[in-house]
């Protein structure tokens, strides 16, 4: 704002008048919230909690059961959901395919706004993923005022903005994607979602360290924050809820990327297991817990004689520092010397075995490879290993055992429990309780002599 006594155009004095643009629906033309709100009657604004209805909110289904479960049962009206992930991981594909499935229903209109692609490019991708629907509206713009105007004009059932870092406001200084611009864009879109009761999805970029780009307040402003993760070398994708005001934050959805779009994987049990039915040396199966879901993971190990001054340690899906500790424990308490060998440890299909419950399976796979003693495919090992060589219990063991029994495993090597094994195992699966690493190796049929 700058005061003028003389008009810079015509040169006349006292001809400039102050003008205030009207605000619409509590939202400015540029998307900024109207901070000069009219006075309201406080007695009418505050309502006793006992007088507020407790009717169940009608959620909107995304068309993916895995997506709905991560969101807590579907999309809550008026909510703002942030979907973050690395470039090319499939965020836009997931949202566009969900938009097509929602728009295919009766009286459901979806507005998809892209600041990265043209309408023709979005149409090409929509054709590939079978998301072409007459009620799916496409717009390509990077101006915040245009985005807000489109939302107020169309009043759709759902809005998707791809991405928050590409939209900018003309009233805020700073480059597109900067902290001030992202904060203003997010605030304006949240105001629009809450005022018009329209759920909104925002796509967010991530930095090199994997955190969400932009100011930290972006994550605090939105209602739900989801991370879309996966290895670019594999087709498996995992959707996790990092923050959720309307549901749990420990749910995980599994998806499979293909040339025709994204498909949900309702039973991912077989994704992390090799198709071999016969016992193979150097492999052991364990069960991890991710959210409310227990997943089997196959650990594979290769032990070779080293020709290098410093033996090589290569891992994939396993923490390298944890492996070094387990190798030392295996040598000290298991009598299997591997300190001078090259060791290669990996999981199947890009799975991660970083929780302590996978320790026993890592040690078993290494011992199996070193002693050429294959472990039966019907056996699994679940337990944490301490520096003293003890096998310690792990949390939510019942959930892991139930999933192992469901998949046909007949025997599980676990840490010695405080309660009876019969109480732990209602399916009558054979449980071998051990207290030390040497007992575990013997239970798995691995000789400690090397």
N, C-alpha and C positions, 0 to 999 in steps of 0.2 A: 504494500500500500504506500502510495506517495502522494503528497499534497501538491497541487498546482494552483498558483494564482493566475497564471496566464496560460491560455490554451496553446500547446505546442504545435497545433495544426493551423489554426486561423490567426493566432496572435492576439486575440481579444482577451480582455481581463474580466474575471468574475463570471465566466460562462460555463464552468465545469460544475456539475451537480453529482452528488453521491447517489449511487444506485445499488440496492441490495436485491440479489436474485432470490426468487421464492424457492422454498424447500418443498419437496414432494414426499409424502409418506415418511417423513422423518429422515429421508436420505437425500443428500445433495446431488446435484447433477453429475458431479465427478465421483460420487460414491462415498464421500466423507460423511460421517454421521453428523446430524444437526445438533451441535452442542448447546445452542441457545433454545432449548426446548421450552414450550409454554408452561406456565405454572399449572400444577395439577392439585387436586384435592387429596391431601394425604390420607384422609379417612376413607376415600374411595380406592386408593391404590393398594393399601395393605388389607389383606384378608386373613382371618383366622384359619389356621391349618385344618381345623375340624370342619370348616365349611367348604373346603376344596374337594372336589370329587376325586375318587381314586380309580376311575375307570381305566381299563387297560388301553395304552396307546396302541393304535393300529399301525404296525410297522409295514414297510414296503419291502417285498421280497426282491432280491437282486437277480434271481434266476439261477444262482449258484448256491447250493446248500452249504458248501464250504465257506463261501463269502458271508452268508447269513449267520453262520455259527460264530465267526470271528467278530462280527458286528454286534453279537448278543441276541440274534433272532431276526435281524432285518434292519432296514433303514428307519430311523426315528424321524418323524416330520419336524422340520425346522433345525435339524442337526447339521453340523459342519464336520466333514470327515476329510482328513489329510492322508493321502496315499503317497508314501515316499519310497524311493528305491533308486538303484543305479541306472544310468542310461542304458536303454535297450533291454531291460529286464522283463518288460511286458506290462508296465503300468497302464499305458494308453490302450493297449489291446484288451486288458481285463475290463477297464471302464467302458470302452466302446461296445464290447460284446454284452456287458451287463445292461448298458443303455438300450441296445437293440432288443434284449429280452423283456425289459420293462416296457418299452414302447410298443411291443407286440400285444400287450394286454389292452383291455377296453378302458377308455377314459384315462389313459396314462400318457402324458406328453413329456418328453425328455429334451432338454436344451443342452447341446454339447458345444462348448465354446473352446476353440483352440487358438493359442497364440503362437504355435510352432508350425502348424501345417495349414495349407489352404483347404477350401471346401472340397476341391477335386481330389486332393490327396487323402482326405478323410474318407471320402466316398469309395476310393479304391480299397482302402483297408476294411471298410465296412462290408464291401462286397466279398472280400476274402473270408471274413469271419461270419458271414451270413447275418449281418446286423442291419440290413437295409429295410427300414420301416417308415411308413408315411408319417408317423407321429414322432419320429426322431428328427429334431431340428438341428441343423448345423450352422455355425457361425465362426468366422475367422477374423479375429481382431486382437489388438494389443492395448486398446484404450479402455481404461476403467469405466469412464462415463458411458461408453457404448455398451459395455457388459451390463452395467446396472440398468440402463434403459431397456435392453433386450429382456432382462429378467422381469422388469415391471410391466412391459408390454405383453409378453407371451404368458406370464404366470404359469410356468410348467409345473409338472408334478415333481421333477427332479432336475437339478442343474449340475453340470460337470464342467470344470474349468481346468484346462490343460495348457499351461501350468501356471501356478501362482507367481513364479519368478519371471514370466514373460509379459505379464500385464503391468502397466504403469499408469500413474495418475499425473495429469498435467498440472495439478495444483501443488505437487510435492517435488522438491528439488532432489537430485540424486539420479544415478544411472538406473536403468531397468535391471531388476534383480538385486539391487542394493537393499540394505537394511531398512532405510526409511520407506522405500517404495513397497517392499514386501509387507511391511507392517501396515501401511495405509491400504493396500489392496486387500489384505486379509481382514482388516477391520471393516472395510466397506462391504465386502461379501458376507461377512458374518452378520452385519446389521441388516442386510437385505434378506438373508435366510431367516433371521429371527422375526423381522417385521412382517414378512409375507408368508411365514411358516412353510418355506420351501427348503427341503433338504439339499445340501450342496456338497459336492465332492471337489476337493482341490488336489491337484497333482503337485508334488514337491520334489525338487532335486536334492541330491545328497552331495556332500563334499568328499574329498579323497579319503578321509578317515571314516567315512560311512555315516556321519551325523547329518541331520537335515540342514540344508542350506538356509541362510536367512537368520533373522534374529530369533533368540530363544523364546521370545514372547509368542511367536507363531504357534508353537506347540501348546502353550498355555491357553491361547485364545480359542482354539478349535475344541470340539467335543471328543473326537476320536482321532487317534494317530495310529496308522497301520504301516508296517514295514513290509515291502514286497522284496523277498530275498531269493537268491538262487545263484548257481554257478553258470556262467555264460557257456561253459563247455558241456553242460547237461541240460536236459529239458525240464527238470524238476524245479518247481517254484513253491516257496512257502510264504504264506501271508500271516503275519503276526500282529496282534493288537498290543501296541506299546502303552496306549492310554485309551480308556473307554469309560465315559460317564454313564453309559447305558447297559453295560454288561461286563463280563470278566475280561481280564487282560492276559490270561494264560491259555487262550485258545489259539490253535494253529490250523490254517487251511492249506491243503496240498493241491497243487495244480500241475498240469503237464502242458508244456508249450509244444505246439505242432505247427505245420505249415498252414493249417486251416483255423488257427486261432488258439484259444486256451480251453483246456478241458479240466474239470475237477477230478481229483483222485480221491474217491470216498474210502477206499481201503488200500493205503500205501504200504501194506505189510511186505509185499513182494518186490518193492522197488529197490530195497537195500540188501537183497539176498541174491547170491549167484544161483543159476539154475542147476548146479551140480547136485545130484541126489546122493552121491557116494562121498564118503569121508575123504578129505584132502588135507594133507599135512600143511601146517602153517595157517589154518583158519579156525576161527572160533566165533560164535554168535552170542550177542548179548542183547539186552532190551533197555532202551532209554525211555524217558518220559518227557514229552514236549507238550506243555499245556495239559489238557485232559486226555491226551492220546499217548499210548505206549507204542513204540516202534522198534522192530527188530533191526539190528545193525550187524553186519558181518565184518569182522576184523581179519585182515590178511597180513601176514608177515613173511618176509624173506630174509634169510640169514646166509651170508656168504663170507668167505675168508677175505680179509682186507689186505691190499698191497700198498696202502697209503700209510704215511706216518700217523695221521689222525684218522681213525675209522669214520666212515660216512654214516650219517643218520638222516634219512629222508622220510618225511611223513606226509600224509594227505588225509586231512580230517582228524588228526590226532595232534595234541599239543607236543611240541618237540621237547620242551623242558620236562613235561610229565613223563615222556618216554625215557629220558635220561635217568630220572629217578627210579622208574620201574626196572630198568636194566640193572641198576646198582642193587636194588632189593632182590631181584631174581638171582643175582650172583651171590649175594651175601647169605640169603636165607633159603634160596631154592637150589643152590649148588649147581647152577647152570651158568658157566662163564661166557658172557657175550661182549665183554668190554673191548676186545680186540677185533671184533667182527663188524663188517658192514651190515647195517640193519635198515630194512625198508618196511614201513608199516603204513597201511592204507585202509580206507573204508570203501564200500561199494557205492556207486552212483552219486558221489558227492555228499554223502551223509557226514555228519560231524559226531565224533565220539569224544567229547571234551568233558563230560561230567564224570566225577569220581567213580560212579557205578560201573564204568567201562574198564576200570583198571584190571580186574581179574581176567577179562577177555583178552586184553592186550598182552598180558603176561602169558596167558595160555597159548595164544597164537605164536608168540616168540618161542616158547618152550617146545611147542609142537613142531615148528620149523627146524629148531636146532637139533632135536632128538629124532626127527623123522617119524613122529608118532601122531597119526591123524586122529582128530577128535570126531566122534560120531555126529552126524548132522541132526540127530534128535536130541542132542545135549546143548545146553546153553549155560553161560557163566555170568553171574551178576554179583558184584561186590567191589568195595573199595579196599585198596591195599595201603597200609601204613608203612612207615620207615622201619618199623620193628618186624615186618613180615607178617603182621596179623591181617586177616580178612575181616573187614568191618561191615556192619549192616548198612543198607542204603534206604533212603526214604521211598515211600509208596511202592514197596516191594510187592504187595498184593496185586496192584494194577499190572505190574510187569509179569507176574506169574500167571495171572488170568489170560493175558494176551498170548503168552507162550503156550499155554494149554489149548487155547483156541486155534492156534496155528499148527497144532499136532506135535509139539515137543513133548517128550516123555520124561526127560530128566533135566533138573536144574541144579547147578552147584551154587550154593548161596552161603553167606556168612551165618554163623550159629546165632539163632534167634533166642530172645528171652521167653517168648511164648511158644506153645507147642506147634509143631509143623502141621498137625492135623487141623488146628484152628486157622492156620495161614493158608492151607491148601484144600479148599472144599472140593476141587475136581479130582482129587486123588492122584495128582501128578507126583512122581517120585522126586523128593527133595533131598539132596545130599548136603548136609550142613557141615561146614568146615570152619576152623578157627585160625589156620595158618596157611601160608602159601604152599608149603610142602604137602599138607593134607589136600589142598585143592588140586595140585598137580596129580597126586595119586588118584583122587576121585575122577579126574578126567582121563586117566589111563596113560599118564606121561611119566616116564621114569626120570628121576633126578640125576642119574649117572650120565655123564657126557664124555 
